[in-house]
């Protein structure tokens, strides 16, 4: 704490460990704006090609502006490490609401994920995939605004880590679409992850328990929400079944389509 990175960002906390690298709380030296500073693991950009690709993706993300996106303020290299400075959202990650198997009512889940889907759709329009959507990436403010973080960088980092037999794997298999486990990613892959989150929010459990996630996803081996938790509708079953289809072409073709289907869900 106290050191200044990139000439503009003061570190205020000890690091928190994440799969992509340590994250520090910080502030802008001029103006005092509170931020998060993520320092990417150095093995994720060992080669110049990997570094260029990672920086290009991070800068693409920094150009995205949307009310439901965590804004990226700066991307820089210091001490041969990539740093990404982003908005610090005052709120709780959806993951915190899910601790100890809690469920969230359908209306609240719909409200949060409709906002997340808008952020995803905005990024997709700019040809940026998220690639690692999980409840940890979605933060809800006290005013009920959902903001999505960590767009795009996870995909590039996972590509690099996959080439290194000794590197710690990156990504969250429980939330990944089956094609992502095989190295491919599409818009529909993010829709799959939204579907997993909807299932978990409304039932209190993940649809796929693992450890053989790929086989379970391909075989659709999950209980319909109406059987997994009391009071859930067949309409929700149908929405989830489509979002979690093993083949991308059988899912909602866009996050906007997923959001529209959410809006049509009858109130419980």
C-alpha positions as a printed NumPy array, in Angstrom:
array([[  0.   ,   0.   ,   0.   ],
       [  1.08 ,   3.546,  -0.774],
       [  2.982,   2.805,  -3.991],
       [  1.897,   4.559,  -7.193],
       [  1.43 ,   2.509, -10.354],
       [  1.274,   3.839, -13.885],
       [  2.035,   7.307, -12.583],
       [ -1.618,   7.873, -11.641],
       [ -2.94 ,   5.099,  -9.399],
       [ -2.101,   4.746,  -5.698],
       [ -2.375,   1.294,  -4.103],
       [ -4.453,   1.337,  -0.903],
       [ -4.685,  -2.331,   0.085],
       [ -2.908,  -5.647,   0.212],
       [ -3.715,  -7.782,  -2.834],
       [ -6.639, -10.17 ,  -3.13 ],
       [ -5.884, -13.303,  -5.113],
       [ -7.896, -14.035,  -8.278],
       [ -7.371, -16.559, -11.112],
       [ -6.059, -13.797, -13.399],
       [ -3.724, -12.304, -10.813],
       [ -3.704, -10.118,  -7.688],
       [ -6.22 ,  -7.272,  -7.333],
       [ -5.526,  -4.158,  -5.249],
       [ -7.905,  -1.468,  -4.086],
       [ -6.607,   1.926,  -5.115],
       [ -7.35 ,   5.515,  -5.934],
       [ -6.537,   8.016,  -8.647],
       [ -3.749,  10.296,  -7.452],
       [ -5.432,  13.309,  -9.059],
       [ -9.062,  13.374,  -7.964],
       [ -9.184,  10.468,  -5.521],
       [-11.488,   8.264,  -7.619],
       [-11.641,   4.773,  -6.038],
       [-10.574,   1.949,  -8.336],
       [ -9.519,  -1.681,  -8.543],
       [ -6.075,  -2.435,  -9.978],
       [ -5.629,  -5.903, -11.446],
       [ -2.075,  -7.094, -12.108],
       [ -2.183, -10.015, -14.529],
       [ -0.138, -13.129, -13.836],
       [  3.147, -12.797, -15.688],
       [  2.915, -16.22 , -17.364],
       [ -0.152, -14.941, -19.227],
       [  1.985, -12.648, -21.362],
       [  5.407, -14.271, -21.548],
       [  5.676, -13.892, -25.327],
       [  5.438, -10.595, -27.152],
       [  2.571, -11.966, -29.231],
       [  0.58 , -12.921, -26.117],
       [  1.299,  -9.52 , -24.584],
       [  0.137,  -7.65 , -27.688],
       [ -3.039,  -9.718, -27.909],
       [ -3.832,  -9.213, -24.233],
       [ -3.23 ,  -5.449, -24.408],
       [ -5.33 ,  -5.134, -27.554],
       [ -8.234,  -6.97 , -25.911],
       [ -7.961,  -4.936, -22.687],
       [ -7.942,  -1.671, -24.662],
       [-10.982,  -2.811, -26.642],
       [-12.769,  -3.368, -23.355],
       [-11.689,   0.044, -22.045],
       [-13.53 ,   1.646, -24.995],
       [-16.842,   0.074, -23.929],
       [-19.213,   2.407, -22.084],
       [-22.557,   1.202, -20.724],
       [-24.483,   1.733, -17.451],
       [-24.254,  -1.994, -16.673],
       [-20.533,  -2.349, -17.396],
       [-17.728,  -1.83 , -14.9  ],
       [-15.727,   0.857, -16.659],
       [-12.033,   0.277, -17.427],
       [-10.064,   3.5  , -16.88 ],
       [ -6.533,   2.49 , -17.866],
       [ -4.404,  -0.339, -19.224],
       [ -0.617,  -0.148, -18.862],
       [  2.544,  -2.21 , -18.526],
       [  4.823,  -1.61 , -15.557],
       [  7.679,  -3.842, -14.396],
       [  6.821,  -6.094, -17.347],
       [  3.368,  -6.8  , -15.908],
       [  0.024,  -5.818, -17.432],
       [ -2.189,  -3.726, -15.142],
       [ -5.88 ,  -3.032, -15.685],
       [ -7.504,  -0.234, -13.682],
       [-11.272,  -0.408, -13.396],
       [-14.202,   1.152, -11.605],
       [-14.69 ,   0.041,  -7.988],
       [-18.401,  -0.63 ,  -7.677],
       [-19.928,  -0.016,  -4.262],
       [-22.077,  -3.102,  -3.916],
       [-22.148,  -6.873,  -3.526],
       [-21.154,  -9.528,  -6.027],
       [-24.025, -11.854,  -6.875],
       [-21.8  , -14.666,  -5.569],
       [-22.228, -13.233,  -2.058],
       [-26.008, -13.609,  -2.288],
       [-25.569, -17.263,  -3.252],
       [-23.439, -18.301,  -0.301],
       [-24.732, -21.273,   1.69 ],
       [-27.157, -22.327,  -1.042],
       [-29.519, -19.378,  -0.772],
       [-32.101, -18.82 ,  -3.506],
       [-33.195, -15.505,  -4.963],
       [-36.78 , -15.002,  -6.066],
       [-37.483, -15.073,  -9.79 ],
       [-38.362, -11.378,  -9.98 ],
       [-35.028, -10.32 ,  -8.424],
       [-33.043, -12.801, -10.52 ],
       [-34.767, -11.525, -13.642],
       [-34.014,  -7.907, -12.747],
       [-30.302,  -8.578, -12.154],
       [-29.717, -10.83 , -15.163],
       [-31.676,  -8.63 , -17.571],
       [-29.21 ,  -5.852, -16.734],
       [-26.239,  -8.199, -17.054],
       [-27.567,  -9.34 , -20.435],
       [-27.746,  -5.718, -21.614],
       [-24.064,  -5.265, -20.752],
       [-23.199,  -8.501, -22.551],
       [-25.204,  -7.501, -25.628],
       [-23.475,  -4.095, -25.73 ],
       [-20.07 ,  -5.786, -25.619],
       [-21.094,  -8.321, -28.265],
       [-22.12 ,  -5.486, -30.572],
       [-18.518,  -4.27 , -30.264],
       [-17.284,  -7.828, -31.01 ],
       [-16.094,  -8.387, -27.433],
       [-17.013, -11.656, -25.697],
       [-16.86 , -12.047, -21.95 ],
       [-15.77 , -15.66 , -21.855],
       [-15.911, -16.215, -18.091],
       [-19.252, -14.939, -16.804],
       [-19.832, -15.993, -13.202],
       [-21.72 , -14.579, -10.194],
       [-18.402, -13.088,  -9.039],
       [-18.318, -10.861, -12.149],
       [-21.739,  -9.294, -11.511],
       [-21.933,  -6.679,  -8.748],
       [-25.229,  -5.148,  -7.625],
       [-25.167,  -1.645,  -6.156],
       [-27.346,  -0.457,  -3.281],
       [-29.596,   1.145,  -5.885],
       [-30.142,  -2.205,  -7.597],
       [-27.908,  -1.509, -10.614],
       [-26.055,  -4.597, -11.852],
       [-22.58 ,  -4.09 , -13.309],
       [-20.528,  -6.722, -15.127],
       [-16.729,  -6.804, -14.935],
       [-13.787,  -8.692, -16.474],
       [-14.869,  -8.668, -20.116],
       [-12.655, -10.303, -22.701],
       [ -9.397, -10.611, -20.795],
       [-10.263, -14.067, -19.446],
       [-10.565, -15.465, -22.971],
       [ -7.097, -14.281, -23.99 ],
       [ -5.591, -15.407, -20.695],
       [ -7.17 , -18.855, -21.032],
       [ -5.72 , -19.258, -24.551],
       [ -2.252, -18.532, -23.2  ],
       [ -2.615, -20.735, -20.115],
       [ -3.823, -23.625, -22.301],
       [ -0.474, -23.568, -24.126],
       [  1.478, -23.878, -20.859],
       [  1.282, -27.345, -19.348],
       [  2.438, -26.034, -15.961],
       [  0.171, -22.979, -15.752],
       [ -2.799, -22.922, -13.408],
       [ -5.981, -23.315, -15.518],
       [ -8.168, -20.245, -15.976],
       [-11.939, -20.21 , -16.141],
       [-14.933, -21.555, -14.271],
       [-16.005, -24.943, -15.715],
       [-19.353, -24.907, -13.891],
       [-20.377, -21.777, -15.84 ],
       [-18.591, -22.35 , -19.161],
       [-20.398, -23.495, -22.28 ],
       [-19.288, -26.951, -23.46 ],
       [-17.544, -25.555, -26.55 ],
       [-15.385, -23.343, -24.304],
       [-13.932, -26.426, -22.639],
       [-12.755, -27.416, -26.124],
       [-11.18 , -24.02 , -26.856],
       [-13.965, -22.273, -28.823],
       [-16.121, -19.306, -27.766],
       [-19.097, -17.565, -29.37 ],
       [-21.772, -15.044, -28.378],
       [-23.937, -18.018, -27.427],
       [-21.236, -19.149, -24.983],
       [-21.933, -16.073, -22.843],
       [-25.675, -16.812, -23.124],
       [-24.993, -20.292, -21.706],
       [-23.229, -18.719, -18.714],
       [-26.18 , -16.376, -18.147],
       [-28.429, -19.45 , -18.175],
       [-26.279, -21.199, -15.557],
       [-26.473, -18.106, -13.338],
       [-30.259, -17.911, -13.746],
       [-30.541, -21.556, -12.722],
       [-28.301, -21.069,  -9.695],
       [-30.014, -17.866,  -8.579],
       [-33.501, -19.378,  -8.713],
       [-32.783, -22.9  ,  -7.406],
       [-29.826, -22.294,  -5.072],
       [-27.779, -24.973,  -6.841],
       [-25.676, -25.292,  -9.975],
       [-27.213, -27.227, -12.881],
       [-24.021, -29.243, -13.389],
       [-22.279, -30.599, -10.309],
       [-19.1  , -31.875, -12.005],
       [-16.451, -33.104, -11.974],
       [-17.094, -34.259, -15.571],
       [-18.76 , -31.02 , -16.604],
       [-18.366, -31.511, -20.339],
       [-20.223, -34.843, -20.395],
       [-22.968, -33.5  , -18.118],
       [-23.496, -30.457, -20.345],
       [-23.557, -32.507, -23.52 ],
       [-26.076, -34.922, -21.998],
       [-28.223, -32.112, -20.503],
       [-27.999, -33.899, -17.177],
       [-29.636, -31.262, -14.994],
       [-32.939, -31.235, -13.185],
       [-35.488, -28.751, -14.542],
       [-35.762, -25.801, -12.116],
       [-39.381, -26.692, -11.261],
       [-38.145, -30.068,  -9.979],
       [-35.041, -28.656,  -8.285],
       [-36.862, -26.077,  -6.133],
       [-40.492, -25.53 ,  -5.115],
       [-42.628, -22.85 ,  -6.728],
       [-40.761, -22.489, -10.019],
       [-42.64 , -22.537, -13.311],
       [-42.525, -24.628, -16.481],
       [-41.897, -21.35 , -18.333],
       [-38.61 , -21.02 , -16.434],
       [-37.851, -24.679, -17.276],
       [-38.249, -23.927, -20.992],
       [-36.079, -20.783, -20.837],
       [-33.305, -22.615, -18.987],
       [-33.483, -25.617, -21.317],
       [-32.899, -23.366, -24.316],
       [-30.129, -21.311, -22.687],
       [-28.295, -24.506, -21.651],
       [-28.622, -26.339, -24.982],
       [-25.335, -28.17 , -25.683],
       [-25.118, -26.806, -29.249],
       [-24.678, -23.023, -29.593],
       [-27.102, -22.819, -32.526],
       [-29.938, -24.176, -30.362],
       [-29.552, -21.516, -27.641],
       [-30.805, -17.947, -27.664],
       [-28.784, -16.412, -30.475],
       [-27.997, -13.248, -28.534],
       [-27.986, -11.84 , -25.02 ],
       [-30.794,  -9.522, -26.191],
       [-32.933, -12.564, -27.078],
       [-32.186, -14.064, -23.653],
       [-33.178, -10.775, -21.98 ],
       [-36.415, -10.602, -24.001],
       [-37.307, -14.136, -22.885],
       [-36.613, -13.139, -19.275],
       [-38.978, -10.177, -19.647],
       [-41.736, -12.509, -20.847],
       [-41.475, -14.818, -17.831],
       [-44.737, -14.563, -15.894],
       [-44.467, -13.251, -12.358],
       [-44.536, -16.101,  -9.842]])
